[in-house]
Amino acid sequence: ASRRIVRIGRLMYDRRLIVAAGGNLSIRLGGDLFLATPSGACKGFLTEDMLSICDMDGAQVAGRLKISSEVRMHLEIYKMRSDINGVTHAHPPTATGFAVAGIELTQCVLPEVILALGGIPLASYGKPGGVEIVDPMKPLIADYDAILMANHGVVTMGKHPMDAHFKLETVEHFAK
């Protein structure tokens, strides 16, 4: 699991879906435990020992670096969707431009977007760093695997972390 997150962090960075210390990733480990990326670290240069484990309440139970405060968003998604085992959050430039402009990407014309995502709705702004970040997304999480976050970025979810990453790539490709 940790190797997968490190690899996906590198992919997200190399594909310029994230920069500097932005974005975060997580994977469901089983039971009520989740592996997540740390706060303040570039996800393109992660090592396995930088990752942390938290429980369903967001309490860090293992790891030397502080877990991202946005892990609460991931946990709410996991609580609502038992079929989800990987979540990514990023600030891909083109898709984030749509999110800042308040324009959802629901007019799907590319077949791969229709098959993979159906549409990419826009959730109202939620304050980062707390549980409030996910509140505007809750009505959308059951029906969508990719959501634009107003004035913030994109969250994607998948059957496994690479599935979530591919959905993130698809969102940015479609936005372009």
Summary of the structure (lengths in Angstrom):
residues: 176
radius of gyration: 14.6
end to end distance: 30.9
largest distance: 45.1
contacts: 611
relative contact order: 0.18
helix: 39%
strand: 22%
